[in-house]
Amino acid sequence: QADVNCELAPTVATLNPFPVTFSGEPCMDWPAIDARVESGQYSQNFADLSNGVEAQAGNEVHVVIYVHNGAAVNLDPDLTTARNVRVVTTIDQNSNGEHFIRTTFRGDNTNTVSGSIRIKTNPGETLEIIPGSGEKYNWFANLEQSGLSIGNTTFVMGDMDPCFEFSKFLKFRIRVQPVPTPFPTPTPNPTPP
């Protein structure tokens, strides 16, 4: 898809401007954010994306964020290069059994793209980012960086040239933590008479 010329491509830097695909059709963008349990698959349709992921204590959930500058190629790069692109992610820290992982990304001269994915767990379970699990891949699925801190942070991607071949996938993992076991209250020793 990298060398496809999309007829309706914007003439200025615009992030993820195309309709969403779940199978990689030309001139379409992947969801801004998606997730799967370690042994599962990413969303196959809008219903999957809306339903989110079911996970339980001990499961690892793989999260992927897709960023694409969809501006037309062969135009003035002063207009089509997305400047200082930043990706913000937040992970709910609640324990009510329904958690959202959210992303918002923008450049200095682009639109803002937001998305979220629901993670359903048992009540009392929480989500924990696996430190250093962040990775950045290019459009061709080649690993460009690893050991990154992506969850609950602002990740600076920098300038992005237009075209699918310069798209990036940011990935990180979270672990579902079990319900904490309460510590028993110690019984006081009786005071001797």
C-alpha positions in Angstrom: 0.0 0.0 0.0 3.0 2.3 0.5 3.1 3.3 -3.2 -0.7 3.7 -3.7 -1.8 7.2 -4.7 -5.0 8.0 -2.8 -7.2 10.4 -4.8 -8.7 12.2 -1.8 -5.5 12.7 0.2 -5.4 16.0 2.1 -3.1 18.8 0.7 -1.8 19.6 4.3 -0.5 17.5 7.1 -3.4 15.4 8.4 -3.2 12.5 10.8 -5.2 9.3 10.1 -7.5 11.0 7.6 -8.9 7.9 5.9 -11.7 5.5 6.8 -10.8 2.7 9.2 -9.8 -0.7 7.9 -9.4 -4.0 9.7 -7.7 -5.8 6.8 -5.4 -3.3 5.2 -7.3 -2.1 2.1 -5.5 0.6 0.1 -6.2 4.3 1.1 -7.6 3.3 4.5 -6.2 3.7 8.0 -6.0 1.1 10.8 -7.8 2.0 14.1 -6.0 4.7 16.1 -5.8 2.2 19.0 -6.5 -1.5 19.4 -5.7 -4.3 21.8 -5.6 -8.0 22.2 -4.9 -10.6 24.9 -1.5 -12.3 24.4 -3.0 -15.3 22.7 -5.8 -13.4 20.9 -6.1 -11.3 17.8 -6.7 -7.6 17.2 -10.2 -6.4 16.3 -11.6 -7.8 13.0 -14.4 -5.3 12.7 -16.1 -2.3 14.4 -18.1 -4.6 16.8 -14.9 -6.1 18.1 -13.3 -2.7 18.5 -16.4 -1.4 20.4 -16.6 -4.5 22.6 -12.9 -4.3 23.6 -10.9 -7.0 25.2 -11.8 -9.4 28.0 -8.9 -10.3 30.3 -8.3 -11.7 33.7 -5.5 -11.6 36.4 -2.2 -12.6 34.9 -3.1 -11.9 31.3 -0.9 -9.7 29.2 -2.7 -7.3 26.9 -1.0 -6.0 23.8 -1.9 -2.5 22.8 -1.2 -0.9 19.4 -1.5 2.7 18.3 -1.4 3.6 14.6 -0.2 7.0 13.4 -0.2 8.1 9.8 0.3 11.4 8.1 -2.1 11.0 5.2 -1.2 14.2 3.3 -0.7 13.9 -0.4 2.9 13.2 -1.6 4.8 15.4 -4.1 3.4 18.7 -2.7 5.1 21.4 -0.7 6.8 19.7 2.3 6.3 22.8 4.4 2.6 22.1 4.2 2.5 18.3 4.1 5.1 17.4 6.8 3.5 16.8 10.2 5.6 18.7 12.7 6.4 17.6 16.3 3.9 14.7 16.4 3.2 13.7 20.0 1.3 10.6 21.2 -0.4 10.7 24.7 -1.7 7.6 26.3 -3.6 7.1 29.6 -4.6 3.9 31.3 -7.4 3.8 33.8 -6.2 2.9 37.3 -9.6 2.0 38.7 -10.6 -1.5 39.9 -14.3 -1.6 38.9 -13.8 -4.2 36.1 -14.0 -1.8 33.2 -10.9 0.0 32.1 -10.1 2.3 29.2 -6.8 2.8 27.5 -6.9 6.1 25.6 -4.7 7.8 23.1 -4.6 11.3 21.7 -2.1 12.4 19.1 -1.4 15.6 17.2 1.3 17.6 15.6 2.0 21.4 15.8 0.3 21.8 12.3 -2.2 18.8 12.3 -5.5 17.7 13.4 -6.0 15.8 16.7 -6.9 12.1 16.7 -8.3 10.4 19.7 -9.3 6.8 20.4 -9.9 4.4 23.2 -10.2 0.7 23.8 -12.1 -1.0 26.6 -10.5 -3.7 28.7 -12.9 -5.8 30.8 -11.6 -7.6 33.9 -13.1 -9.1 37.0 -14.0 -6.5 39.6 -11.1 -5.6 41.8 -8.5 -6.3 39.2 -6.3 -3.5 37.9 -4.1 -2.8 34.9 -0.3 -2.3 35.2 2.0 -1.2 32.4 4.9 -3.6 31.8 7.9 -1.2 32.1 10.0 -0.9 29.0 7.6 -2.9 26.8 7.1 -0.1 24.4 8.1 -0.6 20.7 8.0 1.5 17.6 7.5 -0.3 14.2 7.4 1.1 10.7 4.7 0.4 8.1 6.6 -2.7 6.9 6.5 -4.2 10.5 10.2 -3.6 11.0 11.1 -2.8 14.6 12.7 0.7 14.9 13.0 1.1 18.7 12.3 -1.0 21.7 12.5 -0.6 25.5 10.3 2.5 25.3 8.0 4.0 27.9 4.7 4.6 26.1 1.8 3.9 28.5 0.7 6.9 30.7 3.2 9.2 28.9 3.6 11.6 26.1 5.8 9.9 23.4 7.4 12.4 21.0 7.5 11.0 17.5 8.9 14.2 15.9 8.3 15.2 12.3 6.4 12.7 10.0 6.6 12.8 6.2 3.4 12.1 4.3 2.6 8.7 2.9 1.7 5.3 4.2 5.3 4.2 4.1 6.1 6.6 6.9 3.3 5.4 9.2 4.2 4.1 12.6 2.8 1.5 15.0 3.5 2.0 18.7 3.0 -1.1 20.8 3.2 -1.7 24.6 1.9 -4.3 27.0 -0.1 -4.2 30.2 -0.7 -6.9 32.8 -3.9 -7.5 34.6 -3.2 -7.5 38.3 -5.2 -9.7 40.7 -7.4 -8.4 43.5 -5.1 -7.4 46.3 -5.2 -9.8 49.3 -5.9 -7.8 52.5 -3.4 -8.1 55.3 -4.9 -9.5 58.4 -5.1 -7.2 61.4 -2.6 -8.4 64.0 -4.1 -9.5 67.3 -2.6 -7.4 70.1 -0.8 -9.4 72.8 -2.5 -9.2 76.2 -0.6 -7.0 78.7 0.5 -9.0 81.7 -1.0 -7.9 85.0 
